[in-house]
């Protein structure tokens, strides 16, 4: 089982993690199984956040949250541009699927 790479994980953190894994071995448990379970739990927590956000939903939320101090006219102008240029091209893509070339295609259109 790998604990991590220095300097990504500090010496003190590595020592603590080693102690935890050593205790598992002393109790007759497999530390590799524990690490795999922790990784699966982390991925399960992260995955729903990724899969539920497409560009259109994110940009609507962004306009509502970030531009709340701007005038209604300005927000409408931004939404209009998103509707005309961005959403038809990449609105249904997940955020992690959007590549620089997609943005470049929109800018060059």
N, C-alpha and C positions, 0 to 999 in steps of 0.2 A: 504494500500500500504506500503510495506516495503522499506525503503530507503537503508538499508545495515547494515552490522554487523561491530561493532568496533573490532579491529583496521583496518579492511579492508577499511573502509571509515572513514575519520577523522571527528572530531566534526564540524569543519568549513565547510567541504564539505556537511555534513549531514544537517547543518543549511541552507546552500544555496539551497540544493535540496528541503528541506521542504518549503522554501520560494517560489520556483518555483511552486511546487505542490499546495500550498495554493492559489497562484494567479489563477491557473486553476479553483479551486473550486469557488473562488470569481466571475469568469467569467461564472460560470454555467457549466463548463466542468468536465468530470469525469477523475481524475488523473490516475485511473487504466487503462483506455483506452489509455492514453498517454504513460504510462509505457509499455504496451503491444506493442504499435506501435514502440517504441524505440527498444524494444527487437527484434521484427521482422526485423527491418531495420539492426540491428547489425548482426543477423544471416544471412540475405541475403548478406551482404558484406563479411562475413567470409566463407560461404558455397561454392561459386565458387572456391575459392582458394584451398579448401580441395578436392573437387570432381575432379578437373582437374589434380591432381598430383598423378600418380602412381609411384611405386618404380623405374621403368626403366626410365621414363621421368625425375624424380628428380635426379637420379644418373648420367644421362648423363649431365644434367645442372650443377651438382656439380663438375663433372670432368672438364667441360669446364671452370667454374668460379674459383674453388679452386686450380686446378692443372695447371693453365695457366702459371705459372712460372717454371714448371717442364719440362723436356725434352719430346719430342714427344714419344720416346721409353717408358718412364715411364708411360705416359698417356695411351699408347696402351696396356701396361701390365695390368694396372688397369682395363681398359675396357674389356680386354680378360677374366680376372678373374670374372668380373661382368657377362659377357655373359655366361660363363661356369657354374658358381655356384649359383649366386644370382638371375638373371632374370628368369631362368627356374622355380625356386621355388616360388618366390614372386614378380616377375617383374610386374605382372598385378594387384597386390593389391594396394589399396589406402594407402597412408602413415599412416593414422590413423587406418588402419586395421592390420598393422604389429605388432605382439606380440613378446615378448622375446623368446617364444618357437619356432617361425619361424626362428629366427636368430640362435638359438641353433641347430636346425635341420640342417641348412646349415653348421655350424661349425663342427658338428659331422659326416657329410656325407663323 
